[in-house]
Amino acid sequence: MHLLRTHADAVSLRRRLTPGTRVGVIGGGFVGLELAASAAARGCSVTVVELGPRPMGRAVPARIAAVLVARHVAAGVDLRCGTGVTGRESTGTGVTIGLADGAVVEVDVVVAGIGSVPETALAVAKDVRLAEMLIARRAVPDPAALADPSVTLKFLLRSPVGA
């Protein structure tokens, strides 16, 4: 099982993403979908398993998620939503991932793209006012806006978005 937390993790994983490699991505958030898109572009066969009813469920509005889903499906990514992982087992030819809906996915590489935690050390070291960011997070009704720091900054400055 690969995790993607550091540059070394990314380099190690990149070596495994060769054409024809079967890749299982656990998690359909930013990290999982970016990884899926990159692996598909490298010629891998990719399956994404997302516990929620749709990818990016907590990150972006449904309309934006639909566009991302369409792009991934067009690239050949197999999206399995509304099911979780019940187990994984190494086999002679790779890894089988058991899903809560009873399906089994056979892959060569498994990557967990779940549980990301924001790295705030740089912001704290540079004395960024995190309290204002938390206030903005509660006040901005569109969570997609928070993915774009310029939108959050414009909110804090009370400027119209796009100005």
Summary of the structure (lengths in Angstrom):
residues: 163
radius of gyration: 18.0
end to end distance: 44.5
largest distance: 58.8
contacts: 457
relative contact order: 0.16
helix: 38%
strand: 23%
